[in-house]
Amino acid sequence: MTRSLYPMLQLAERDRDAALAALRQAEAQARQARDQAAQLEQYRGEVRQRHPATGGRSATIEMLRVHFGFAQRLDQALTQQQATTTQAEARLAALRAELLARETRVAAVRKLIERRGAEQQRSAARLEQRRADDAAQRPRNHAGAAPSWQTVTGY
């Protein structure tokens, strides 16, 4: 009976392992997204420090326009990267919940196998006890009974 549960356990373990692999991949992607966002933020700070009109320097309007346009595109890229990071974090949370559910499934199947095995052992022990009791009863039943030749002949 318990043998029929092993394929279910193997399937649950494969599902759990696949969920774990997906989680690890998602963790790497989320880490990469966070790192890229941090790099963009750092670069944005550096660009702001290199503003052409800082420190009393003069700059042409065209140079200011180019710098301002670049800073806007950099802000847009950072906003987009932060959205990507948020999505990666949400996916990571969903995959963690999925992994937990699959680990719970594996544990439940293992527990079921253990319970069924213990039940089979108890059943086998009861059967063995019953056989031992029956075997112990047989000699006593035969000792008190008259031999069959006496009951036929009347002696």
Long-range contacts (C-beta under 8 A, 24 or more apart in sequence): 1-116, 1-120, 2-113, 2-116, 2-117, 2-120, 5-109, 5-112, 5-113, 5-116, 6-113, 8-109, 9-106, 9-109, 9-110, 9-113, 12-102, 12-105, 12-106, 12-109, 13-106, 15-102, 15-105, 16-99, 16-102, 16-103, 16-105, 16-106, 19-95, 19-98, 19-99, 19-102, 20-99, 22-95, 22-98, 23-92, 23-95, 23-96, 23-98, 23-99, 26-88, 26-91, 26-92, 26-95, 27-92, 29-88, 29-91, 30-85, 30-88, 30-89, 30-91, 30-92, 33-81, 33-84, 33-85, 33-88, 34-85, 34-88, 36-81, 36-85, 37-78, 37-81, 37-82, 37-84, 37-85, 40-74, 40-77, 40-78, 40-81, 41-78, 43-74, 44-71, 44-74, 44-75, 44-78, 47-71, 47-74
